[in-house]
Amino acid sequence: MRIWWRRFRRFISLSGKDRRVLFSAGLAIVFVKAGLRLMGFARFRGFYARVLGENHRKQEVQDTERQVWAVKTAAAYLGASCLPQALALKFLLRFDSSSNIVIGVLRQEGRFEAHAWVEKQGSVLLGELPGQHFSRLWEWQ
């Protein structure tokens, strides 16, 4: 009980803007995780593409660093792996056309690994794994 109270107090101590961004990131992660679990990746990808394509009202691009911080923070509490984090961040950055999701693969010591990350203009925003060199399998703008 003390941990939740401490987390709640920490959340309340944030600025109003940071609370909104963190809350939005948490909701995005929850919906992405639920969508992936209920629909599977192939069906969810189609649904997600429609949601990203529906820019009914143009919004200004948010502070990218704050969005990355919010997704990392929410993911730490919600136990989100790399794919839900990347999809959530891309959703939050949906009005920024310069960011994209990359899915890569790595075969190391007889094991196959996959990883997802978000890049913006060639720089990794979220999901960097130093020392790991994943081969790009797929990019999603």
N, C-alpha and C positions, 0 to 999 in steps of 0.2 A: 504494500500500500504506500509506503514511503517513497518508493521509486516513482510511482505514477504521480504522486503529489509534487515531487521535485521536478519531474518533467513538465507537469502542468504549470508550475511556477516559472520555470525557464521559458516556456512558450508564452506565457502572459507577459513576461518581461521584454519580449521582442517588440520592435516597433510594429505599428499596425500594418504597414506594407510588408514587412517580413513575415508576420503571422498569416497574411493573405497568401503570399507566395508559398509558404510552407504547407498551408492547408490545401492549396491547389495541387501542389506536388504530391501530397499524401493521397488525395482523392484520385489523381491520375494513376498513381501506382496501384491503388486498390482496384480501380476499374480495369486497368491493363491486366493485372494478375487474374482477376475474375474472368475477363474475356478470353485470355489464353487458356485457362483451365476449362471453361465451358465450351468454347468453340474450336479449340485447337488453333495452331498457328495459321494454317492456310485460310480458313474461314475468317479468323480474326483479322488477318492482313487485309482482306477485301473490305471488311467493315471499317477498319482503321483508316484505310485510304479514302473512303467516302467521307469520314469525319474530318480528316485533314483537308480534303478538297472543298469542304463547305465553309468558305470564308465569306459568310454573308455580310459581315461588317469588318472592315479593315481596322486593325488595331495597331498601335505603334509597337515596335519591337521592344520587349522588356529587357531589363538588365540581365544579360546572359549569365554573368557570374553569380547573381542572386538565384537564378533559376537552377544552375548547377548545384549550388550550395543546398538549396531546398530539396532537390531530388536526392542528393547524397544523404542528407539528414533524415528525410522521411524513409528512405530505403533502409537505413540502419535500424530504425524502429520497427519497420514492417517486414524485414527479412526479404527484400527483393533482390533477385539475381540480376545479372547484367542486362538481359533482354527486357524485362519490365522497366528497369531504370532507363534504358536507352529509348524505349517507346514513350515513356512518360515525359522525358526531357524533350523529345522531338514534338510531342503534343504541346507542351508549354511554349516551345519555340516555333509553333506552326506558322507564325506570320513572318518568320525569318527564313527566307528561301536559301540562305547560304549554309544552312546546317543540314547534315544528312546522317543517317544511321548506316553503319557498316557492320556486316557480319563476316567474321573470318574463321578460318579453321587452322588447326595446328596438329601435326602428327609427331609425337615425341615419345620415344622409348616404347613404341608399339601401342601407344594410346592415342585416341582421337579426341581432340578438344575443340570446342566452338566457343566463340566469344562475340559479344556485341558491344559497340561503342558508338559515340556520337562525335562527329568531326564538324568543324566550321572552318572553311577556307584552309584546309590542310592541317589544322591543329586539332588535337584530341581535346574535347571538352569534358567528356565523361567516359570512364571505362579504360583508361590507360593502364597497361600492364607492363611496367619496365622490365626489360630483358626478355620479353616474349615477343615473337615475331609471327603473328598470325597472317596467313595468306588470305587476301580479300576474296570472299566468295560471292558477296552480294552487297550492293549499295542501294539505299532507298532515300530518295530525295523527298 
